[in-house]
Amino acid sequence: MEIDAITVKALRQSKGWTQQHLADACAISLRTVQRVEKEGSASSETLLGLCAVLEVEQKNLLQIPIPDRQQMQQVSLRSQSIILAIAVISGGCIGAIITYLAIS
């Protein structure tokens, strides 16, 4: 699970704790704390322990992935295609209704 390494380190330092102190408080290894603060990688159990000890909600530690440009373009093209399809179907329906009303 990707978590915000900078936030974890900042919260730890704001309490004046060493990495070892945080590890002991969370019942995890020093190596795990080092990995979290360096790589932002942690298991869900580690995340829960960090949240409990640092007194923050999970959403404050989770790192939100930023989609790359190609993914954004694909989403944009897909959205445009959906909007175009809705417009065509709606236009066809409105045209049929107007024709029906004109004939009646």
C-alpha positions in Angstrom: 0.0 0.0 0.0 1.3 3.4 -0.9 1.4 5.9 1.9 2.8 9.4 2.2 6.3 9.0 3.5 6.9 12.7 4.1 3.8 12.9 6.3 4.7 9.9 8.4 8.2 11.3 9.0 6.9 14.8 9.8 4.3 13.4 12.3 7.0 11.3 13.9 9.4 14.3 14.2 6.7 16.6 15.5 6.3 14.3 18.5 10.1 14.3 18.9 10.2 10.5 18.4 13.1 8.5 16.9 12.3 5.9 14.3 13.0 3.2 16.9 10.4 4.8 19.3 7.8 4.8 16.5 8.6 1.2 15.7 8.3 0.2 19.3 5.0 2.1 19.8 3.5 0.4 16.6 5.0 -3.0 17.4 6.8 -3.1 14.1 10.4 -3.4 13.2 12.8 -0.5 12.8 13.4 -1.6 9.2 9.7 -1.3 8.5 9.6 2.3 9.8 12.7 3.1 7.7 11.1 1.6 4.6 7.9 3.5 5.2 9.7 6.8 5.5 12.0 6.1 2.5 9.7 4.3 0.0 6.2 5.0 1.3 5.4 1.3 1.2 3.5 -0.4 4.0 1.1 -3.2 4.7 -2.5 -2.4 5.7 -1.6 -3.7 9.3 1.3 -1.3 9.4 -0.9 1.6 8.2 -3.4 0.9 10.9 -0.7 0.8 13.6 0.8 4.1 12.4 -2.6 5.7 12.3 -3.4 4.6 15.8 0.0 5.7 17.3 0.2 8.9 15.4 -3.4 9.7 16.1 -4.5 10.4 12.5 -7.0 9.0 10.1 -6.0 6.6 7.3 -6.9 9.2 4.6 -4.2 11.5 6.1 -1.5 9.0 5.4 -2.6 7.4 2.2 -0.9 8.7 -0.9 -3.3 9.5 -3.8 -1.9 8.2 -7.1 -1.5 10.8 -9.8 -2.5 9.5 -13.2 0.0 10.1 -16.0 -0.8 12.2 -19.0 -1.7 9.3 -21.2 -4.2 8.0 -18.7 -5.7 11.5 -18.5 -6.1 11.7 -22.3 -7.7 8.2 -22.4 -10.2 9.2 -19.8 -10.9 12.5 -21.6 -11.4 10.7 -24.9 -13.7 8.2 -23.3 -15.7 10.9 -21.6 -16.1 12.8 -24.9 -17.2 9.6 -26.6 -19.9 9.0 -24.0 -21.1 12.6 -24.2 -21.3 12.4 -28.0 -23.3 9.2 -27.8 -25.7 10.7 -25.3 -26.1 13.8 -27.5 -26.8 11.7 -30.7 -29.4 9.5 -28.9 -31.1 12.5 -27.2 -31.2 14.4 -30.5 -32.7 11.4 -32.3 -35.4 11.0 -29.6 -36.2 14.7 -29.7 -36.4 14.7 -33.4 -38.7 11.6 -33.4 -41.0 13.3 -30.8 -41.2 16.5 -32.8 -42.0 14.6 -36.0 -44.7 12.5 -34.2 -46.3 15.7 -32.7 -46.2 17.4 -36.1 -48.0 14.5 -37.8 -50.6 14.1 -35.1 
